[in-house]
């Protein structure tokens, strides 16, 4: 007899591809995956044994060894073939109920397959299934028991799905219907055309439909679940990082706040220009230390995509004064000449982010100073006008330092990167300055330009668009004269009738706040805890409360909530301002959402403090003189 084996060969190739794919793809239900892989393996084995026995039967011989091989292939085919509908029943049972089949049910289900396997084992002695005589295949009286067993499993599967129709999902119903129709078609074809080997092809079609109806859905659900797990883990990690940064920001900035606050008192109250100069230098060093802390915080914000800009009106000459005052002493210590070339025609009043502009320029200048041992540092600022209301600032920092090797230019702005470490190992720094500068410039729609010659020097430059608010120019100024900063004082307001309560667990911070408010002649009452704050509010009528957010015991939020809920409280509705060393982005929005009227970050700048007080204090208690 001539057997048609092409269907089996094609089926085996398809099944092998599906098996390899399903090994590596993720699935939500590992139990279903194992059952599906088991069916793939069984049907592949059927294809191999079916093709092998058919090829040998088409070339019969009288050789006993040959006949034994034919007999073995046929026996293995029937033994493996009968297990496939058994696994299919378990698969559909699990899909419907969503639970594994218990051992008792598994034993009952396996009974028909066990009987058939016993018949196969006894066949060499009974020839109930088949026999091989002179290489020719001869059917036995119980050959149709194999097909009957497959039919029993089919009927069980269909009956079980039908009985549980309401709880059965549509894909499982489709698979069951296809399983029924294809099995009937296969049995019919196989009965009338024994040489058409289509059983394995039919099972392959069923397994393909199972894959696209059930397994692929399971795979997608698993992929989504993993994505959700990764996202949740990332959120937890980011939350932990944010909490850590908040705590570190508070712990580091609190002593800096005290130091800069005391320095400002010296600058304000000392009559000696020499002492003021010392205090200004100490203040500049404190600001550099604060800048280092901010670098670490900014790096974390950049990593999490939370770095934000604070666009506002500002005077650019004030930025220049603070910038030059900060770097002048550094240049003097290293005996470097500081060349300042700022165009006197630059408009004074601009709109942009002065903090980030200052940060970019101070990063470039301090970087140039660190890597220059002799010669000069040149700071040049020019501008070009786009319109009456917009200009482009052209900023350039040039040095005569060690320069940068050509091969290192591409790595210049990499995070934590220190170039030419053999020569630069003694130079301090985090390695974040230029990386942060690059990221901030990108936010401001600009970029960092670098020119460098190794052992000769470097030139860093950038362009930045700014809106013009006040067209008055900065004029010709001796930028290197520190006395200009000492002489500059903003007009202050006075509120001798106003009464403010300051709440902070740090005595030095309380002392700083008392002295900062001295010039405004405000009456200040200080307490060191949330509990003391509530007690004071019961006795005294205040106009405003400045409250530290991170206090031991009752923190700022708890104190505010208790204050608002306190009965017979004359201060239930007065403005409360959060004072905190937490400088993480987004904190202002958080504090406002918690009920605070404003937020001031430490170190507290007196000018900003005055602006908040002027806005929140009762107008009838403010005097402008």
C-alpha positions in Angstrom: 0.0 0.0 0.0 1.2 3.5 -0.8 1.0 5.8 2.2 0.7 9.6 1.8 3.3 10.9 4.4 3.6 14.5 3.3 1.0 15.6 5.9 3.0 14.1 8.7 6.3 15.7 7.6 4.7 19.2 7.3 2.9 18.7 10.7 6.2 17.7 12.4 8.0 20.9 11.1 5.1 23.1 12.3 5.0 21.4 15.7 8.8 21.7 16.2 8.6 25.5 15.5 5.7 25.9 17.9 7.6 23.9 20.6 10.7 26.0 20.3 8.7 29.2 20.5 6.7 28.1 23.5 9.7 27.1 25.5 11.1 30.7 25.5 7.9 32.8 25.5 6.5 33.8 28.9 3.1 32.5 30.1 0.9 33.5 33.0 -0.3 29.9 33.6 2.7 27.6 33.8 0.5 24.5 34.3 -1.3 25.1 31.0 2.0 25.8 29.3 3.3 22.4 30.4 0.2 20.6 29.2 0.4 22.4 25.9 4.1 21.5 25.5 3.3 17.9 26.4 0.7 17.7 23.6 3.1 19.2 21.1 5.8 16.6 22.0 3.3 13.7 21.8 1.9 14.8 18.4 5.5 15.3 17.1 6.4 11.8 18.2 3.3 10.4 16.5 4.4 12.1 13.2 7.9 10.5 13.5 6.6 7.0 14.3 3.9 7.2 11.7 6.3 8.3 8.9 8.9 5.7 10.0 6.5 2.8 10.0 4.8 3.9 6.8 8.1 4.2 4.9 9.1 0.7 6.1 5.7 -0.8 5.3 6.0 0.6 1.7 9.3 -1.4 1.4 8.5 -4.8 2.9 11.1 -7.6 3.3 11.3 -11.0 5.0 14.1 -9.8 7.4 13.0 -10.4 11.0 14.9 -7.4 12.3 13.2 -5.2 9.8 9.8 -6.6 10.8 10.7 -6.0 14.4 11.5 -2.4 13.7 8.2 -1.9 11.9 6.4 -3.5 14.8 8.1 -1.3 17.3 7.3 1.9 15.4 3.6 1.0 15.1 3.4 0.1 18.8 5.1 3.4 19.8 2.7 5.2 17.5 -0.4 3.8 19.2 1.1 4.2 22.7 1.8 7.9 22.2 -1.2 8.6 20.1 -3.7 7.5 22.8 -2.1 10.0 25.3 -2.8 13.1 23.2 -6.7 13.1 23.7 -6.0 12.3 27.4 -3.9 15.5 27.8 -6.5 17.4 25.7 -9.2 16.5 28.2 -7.1 17.7 31.2 -6.2 20.9 29.3 -9.9 21.8 28.7 -10.8 20.8 32.3 -8.3 23.2 33.6 -9.3 26.0 31.2 -13.0 25.7 32.3 -12.5 25.4 36.1 -9.2 27.2 36.5 -7.8 24.6 38.8 -5.6 21.5 38.4 -7.1 18.1 38.0 -7.0 16.2 41.3 -5.3 12.8 41.6 -8.7 11.0 41.9 -10.2 12.6 38.8 -6.9 12.1 37.0 -7.0 8.4 37.7 -10.6 8.1 36.4 -9.6 10.1 33.3 -6.6 7.9 32.7 -8.6 4.6 32.9 -9.5 4.4 29.1 -5.9 5.2 28.1 -4.5 2.7 30.7 -6.7 -0.1 29.1 -5.4 0.8 25.7 -1.8 0.9 26.9 -2.3 -2.6 28.4 -3.6 -3.9 25.1 -0.5 -2.5 23.3 1.8 -4.1 25.9 0.1 -7.5 25.5 -0.1 -7.2 21.6 3.1 -9.1 20.9 1.5 -12.2 22.5 -2.2 -11.7 21.5 -2.0 -9.8 18.2 -5.3 -8.1 19.2 -4.2 -4.8 17.6 -2.1 -5.7 14.7 0.7 -8.0 13.5 3.6 -7.7 11.0 4.0 -10.7 8.8 6.8 -10.6 6.2 6.9 -6.8 6.5 3.2 -6.5 5.9 0.9 -4.8 8.4 -2.3 -6.7 9.3 -5.0 -5.2 11.5 -6.2 -7.1 14.6 -9.7 -7.5 16.0 -9.3 -4.7 18.7 -7.6 -2.1 16.4 -10.7 0.1 16.6 -10.4 0.2 20.4 -7.7 2.9 19.8 -10.2 5.0 17.9 -12.9 4.3 20.5 -10.6 5.5 23.3 -10.0 8.8 21.4 -13.8 9.1 20.9 -14.4 8.6 24.7 -12.0 11.5 25.5 -13.6 13.6 22.9 -17.1 13.0 24.2 -16.0 13.6 27.8 -14.4 17.0 26.7 -17.5 18.1 24.8 -19.9 17.0 27.5 -17.9 18.7 30.2 -17.7 22.0 28.3 -21.4 21.8 27.5 -22.4 21.2 31.2 -20.2 24.2 32.2 -21.3 26.4 29.2 -22.1 29.6 31.1 -18.7 29.6 32.9 -16.8 28.7 29.8 -15.1 31.5 27.9 -15.7 31.9 24.1 -12.1 30.8 23.0 -12.6 27.5 24.9 -16.0 26.9 23.3 -14.4 27.5 19.8 -11.5 25.1 20.6 -14.0 22.4 21.8 -16.1 22.7 18.6 -13.1 22.6 16.4 -11.8 19.6 18.3 -15.1 17.8 17.7 -15.4 18.6 14.0 -11.8 17.8 13.1 -11.8 14.5 15.1 -14.9 13.3 13.3 -13.4 14.3 10.0 -10.2 12.6 10.7 -11.9 9.3 11.8 -14.1 9.4 8.7 -11.1 10.0 6.3 -9.0 7.4 8.1 -11.7 4.8 7.9 -12.4 5.1 4.2 -8.8 6.0 3.1 -6.3 4.1 5.3 -3.4 5.3 3.3 -4.1 9.0 3.9 -2.1 9.7 7.1 -4.1 12.8 8.3 -4.5 12.1 12.0 -1.3 14.0 13.0 -2.2 16.8 10.6 -5.7 17.1 12.3 -4.1 17.3 15.8 -1.7 19.9 14.6 -4.6 22.1 13.3 -6.3 21.7 16.7 -3.1 22.7 18.6 -2.6 25.7 16.3 -6.2 26.9 17.1 -5.5 26.3 20.8 -2.4 28.5 20.5 -4.1 31.4 18.8 -7.3 31.2 20.9 -5.9 30.5 24.4 -2.1 30.3 24.7 -1.4 33.6 22.9 -3.9 35.4 25.1 -2.2 33.9 28.2 1.1 35.0 26.8 -0.1 38.6 26.3 -1.6 38.6 29.8 1.8 37.4 31.2 3.7 40.1 29.3 1.3 42.7 30.6 1.6 41.4 34.2 5.3 41.5 34.0 5.2 45.1 32.7 2.9 46.0 35.5 5.2 44.3 38.0 8.2 46.2 36.6 6.3 49.5 36.7 5.2 48.9 40.3 8.8 48.0 41.3 10.1 51.1 39.5 7.5 53.2 41.3 8.4 51.7 44.7 12.1 52.3 43.9 11.4 55.9 42.9 9.4 56.5 46.0 12.1 55.1 48.2 14.7 57.3 46.3 12.5 60.4 46.7 12.1 59.7 50.5 15.8 59.2 50.8 16.6 62.4 48.9 14.0 64.3 51.0 15.7 63.1 54.2 19.2 63.8 53.0 18.2 67.2 51.6 16.8 68.1 55.0 19.7 66.8 57.0 22.4 68.5 54.8 20.6 71.8 54.1 19.6 72.4 57.7 23.2 73.2 59.0 23.9 75.1 55.8 20.8 77.1 56.4 22.0 78.0 59.9 25.5 78.9 58.6 24.3 81.1 55.8 21.6 82.7 58.0 24.2 83.7 60.6 26.5 85.0 57.9 23.7 87.2 56.6 23.3 88.7 60.1 27.0 89.5 60.2 26.7 91.2 56.7 23.6 93.2 57.8 24.7 94.2 61.3 28.5 94.7 61.0 29.8 98.2 60.5 33.3 96.9 59.4 33.8 96.4 55.7 36.6 94.0 56.5 34.3 91.8 58.6 31.6 92.1 55.9 34.1 90.9 53.3 35.1 87.9 55.4 31.4 87.1 55.9 30.7 87.4 52.2 33.5 85.0 51.4 32.2 82.6 53.9 28.8 83.0 52.5 30.1 82.3 49.0 31.8 79.1 50.2 28.5 78.1 51.8 26.7 78.6 48.6 29.3 76.5 46.8 28.7 73.7 49.3 25.0 74.1 48.8 25.6 73.9 45.0 27.4 70.6 45.5 24.4 69.2 47.4 22.1 70.5 44.7 24.2 68.8 42.1 23.5 65.4 43.7 19.8 66.3 44.0 19.6 67.5 40.4 21.3 64.4 39.1 18.5 62.3 40.8 15.9 64.6 39.4 17.3 64.3 35.9 17.4 60.5 36.2 13.7 60.4 37.2 12.7 63.0 34.6 11.5 65.4 37.3 13.9 68.4 36.7 11.7 71.5 36.3 12.3 75.1 35.3 11.1 78.0 37.3 10.5 80.8 34.8 10.3 84.3 36.4 11.3 87.9 36.0 14.8 88.7 37.2 17.7 91.2 37.0 20.6 89.7 35.2 23.2 92.0 36.7 22.3 90.5 40.1 23.1 87.1 38.7 26.4 88.4 37.4 27.3 89.9 40.7 26.6 86.8 42.7 28.4 84.7 40.1 31.6 86.7 40.0 31.7 87.1 43.8 31.6 83.3 44.1 34.5 82.6 41.7 36.7 85.7 42.4 38.3 84.3 45.5 38.8 80.9 43.9 40.8 82.6 41.2 42.8 84.7 43.7 43.8 81.6 45.6 45.2 79.9 42.5 46.7 83.3 41.3 44.6 83.2 38.1 43.6 86.3 36.3 39.9 86.7 36.0 38.9 88.5 32.8 35.3 89.7 32.9 33.9 91.0 29.6 30.1 91.6 29.9 28.5 93.8 27.2 27.2 96.9 28.9 24.2 97.0 26.5 22.6 93.7 27.8 19.1 94.5 29.0 18.9 94.3 32.8 15.4 93.0 33.3 14.9 89.5 31.7 12.4 86.7 31.9 13.8 83.1 32.3 15.1 80.8 35.0 17.8 82.7 36.8 18.7 79.8 39.1 19.4 77.5 36.3 21.3 80.2 34.3 23.4 80.8 37.4 23.9 77.1 37.9 25.1 76.6 34.3 27.6 79.5 34.4 28.9 78.6 37.9 29.5 75.0 36.7 31.5 76.2 33.7 33.5 78.7 35.7 34.3 76.5 38.6 35.2 73.7 36.2 37.6 76.0 34.3 39.2 77.1 37.6 39.7 73.5 38.9 41.5 72.5 35.7 43.7 75.6 35.3 46.9 76.0 37.2 48.3 79.1 35.6 47.1 81.8 33.2 43.6 83.2 33.1 39.9 82.5 33.2 37.8 84.5 30.7 34.1 85.1 31.2 32.5 86.7 28.3 28.8 87.6 27.9 27.3 89.2 24.8 23.9 89.4 23.2 22.0 89.7 20.0 18.5 91.1 19.7 15.8 89.0 18.0 13.1 91.6 18.6 12.2 94.4 21.0 11.0 91.8 23.5 13.5 89.0 23.0 17.3 88.6 23.0 19.8 85.8 22.8 22.6 85.7 25.4 26.0 84.4 24.2 27.9 83.1 27.1 31.5 81.9 26.9 34.0 80.6 29.5 37.6 80.2 28.3 40.6 79.0 30.3 44.3 78.3 29.8 44.1 75.0 31.6 45.2 71.4 30.8 42.7 71.1 28.0 40.9 67.9 26.8 42.3 65.2 24.6 40.4 64.8 21.3 39.4 61.2 22.1 37.9 62.3 25.4 35.6 65.0 24.0 32.8 62.5 23.3 32.9 61.4 27.0 33.0 64.8 28.4 29.4 65.0 29.6 29.0 61.4 30.8 27.9 61.1 34.4 30.5 60.5 37.1 33.2 60.6 34.3 36.6 62.0 35.2 38.9 62.4 32.2 42.7 62.0 32.1 42.7 60.6 35.7 46.5 60.3 35.7 46.8 64.1 35.7 43.5 65.0 37.4 43.3 62.5 40.3 43.9 65.3 42.9 41.1 67.5 41.6 37.9 67.3 43.7 34.4 67.0 42.3 31.5 64.7 41.7 31.9 64.4 37.9 28.3 65.6 37.5 28.7 69.3 36.7 29.0 69.1 32.9 26.4 66.3 32.7 23.9 68.4 34.6 24.8 71.5 32.6 24.1 69.6 29.4 20.8 68.4 30.6 19.6 71.8 31.8 20.7 73.4 28.5 18.6 70.8 26.7 15.6 71.8 28.8 16.2 75.4 27.9 16.4 74.5 24.2 20.1 75.1 24.0 23.3 73.1 23.9 26.8 73.1 25.2 29.6 73.9 22.7 33.2 72.8 23.5 36.5 73.7 21.9 39.7 72.4 23.4 43.4 71.9 22.7 45.2 69.5 25.0 47.8 71.2 27.2 46.6 74.6 26.0 43.1 75.3 27.2 39.4 74.9 26.6 36.4 77.1 25.6 32.8 76.3 26.6 29.9 78.3 25.3 26.2 78.3 24.9 23.4 80.5 23.6 20.2 81.2 25.5 17.0 83.0 24.5 15.5 85.3 27.1 12.5 87.6 27.0 13.1 91.3 27.8 11.1 92.8 30.7 13.1 95.9 31.4 15.1 97.4 28.5 17.4 99.4 30.8 20.9 98.1 30.2 23.3 96.8 32.8 25.8 99.6 31.9 29.6 99.8 32.6 30.2 98.1 35.9 33.4 97.1 37.7 32.2 93.6 38.2 35.2 92.6 40.4 34.4 95.1 43.1 32.9 93.2 46.0 31.8 96.4 47.7 29.1 96.8 45.2 27.4 93.8 46.7 27.9 95.1 50.3 26.4 98.5 49.4 23.4 96.9 47.6 20.3 96.7 49.9 16.8 96.2 48.9 14.1 98.5 50.2 12.5 96.7 53.2 9.0 97.0 54.5 8.2 97.3 58.2 5.4 95.6 60.2 5.9 96.6 63.9 2.3 95.6 64.7 2.5 92.2 63.0 3.0 89.1 65.2 4.5 85.9 63.7 4.9 82.5 65.3 8.0 80.5 64.2 7.9 76.7 64.8 11.2 74.8 64.4 12.8 72.0 66.5 16.3 73.5 65.8 17.2 76.4 68.1 19.8 77.8 65.7 17.2 78.0 63.0 14.9 79.9 65.3 17.7 82.3 66.0 18.3 82.8 62.3 14.6 83.5 61.7 14.5 86.0 64.6 17.4 87.9 63.2 16.2 87.8 59.6 12.9 89.4 60.7 14.6 92.0 62.9 15.0 94.4 60.0 11.3 94.3 59.4 10.5 95.0 63.1 8.1 92.1 63.2 7.2 90.7 66.6 8.4 87.1 66.6 7.4 84.3 69.0 9.3 81.0 68.7 8.4 77.5 69.8 10.3 74.2 69.3 7.5 71.6 68.6 4.0 71.1 67.1 2.6 70.6 70.6 4.0 74.0 71.8 2.6 75.6 68.7 -0.9 74.5 69.5 -0.6 75.7 73.1 0.7 79.1 71.9 -2.1 79.4 69.4 -4.7 79.0 72.1 -3.3 82.0 74.0 -2.0 84.5 71.4 -3.5 85.9 68.2 -0.9 85.7 65.4 -0.9 87.1 61.9 1.1 84.4 60.3 2.9 81.1 61.2 6.2 79.9 59.8 6.3 76.2 60.5 9.1 73.7 59.9 7.7 70.7 58.1 10.0 67.9 59.3 9.9 67.9 63.1 10.1 65.0 65.4 6.9 63.8 67.0 4.1 66.0 65.6 5.4 67.1 62.1 4.3 70.1 60.2 1.4 68.5 58.4 0.0 66.9 61.6 0.4 70.2 63.4 -1.4 72.1 60.7 -4.3 69.6 60.7 -4.6 69.9 64.5 -4.4 73.7 64.3 -7.3 73.9 61.8 -9.4 71.5 63.8 -8.7 73.1 67.2 -11.8 74.5 68.9 -11.9 78.1 70.1 -8.8 78.8 68.2 -8.2 82.4 67.2 -5.6 81.3 64.7 -7.7 78.6 62.8 -7.7 80.6 59.6 -4.4 82.5 59.5 -1.8 81.8 56.8 0.7 79.0 57.6 3.9 78.8 55.6 5.9 75.6 55.4 9.7 75.9 56.1 11.7 72.9 55.0 15.2 71.9 53.9 13.5 69.4 51.5 14.4 70.8 48.0 13.0 68.0 45.9 10.9 69.1 42.9 7.2 69.0 43.3 7.3 69.6 47.1 5.6 73.0 46.8 2.6 71.5 45.1 2.5 68.8 47.9 2.6 71.4 50.7 -0.1 73.5 49.1 -2.4 70.4 48.6 -1.9 69.6 52.3 -3.3 73.0 53.3 -0.2 75.2 53.7 -0.5 78.7 52.2 3.0 78.9 50.9 6.3 77.0 50.9 9.9 78.4 51.5 12.9 76.2 51.0 15.9 76.4 53.3 18.4 78.1 53.3 15.9 80.9 53.7 16.7 83.9 51.5 15.6 87.2 53.2 14.3 88.7 50.0 12.1 85.7 49.3 10.9 85.7 52.9 10.0 89.4 52.7 8.0 88.7 49.5 6.0 86.0 51.2 5.4 88.1 54.3 4.4 91.1 52.3 1.8 89.0 50.4 0.3 87.1 53.4 0.4 89.6 56.3 -2.6 91.9 56.8 -2.1 95.0 54.6 -3.1 97.4 57.4 0.0 96.2 59.4 2.5 96.8 56.7 4.4 100.1 56.4 6.6 101.0 53.4 9.2 103.5 54.5 
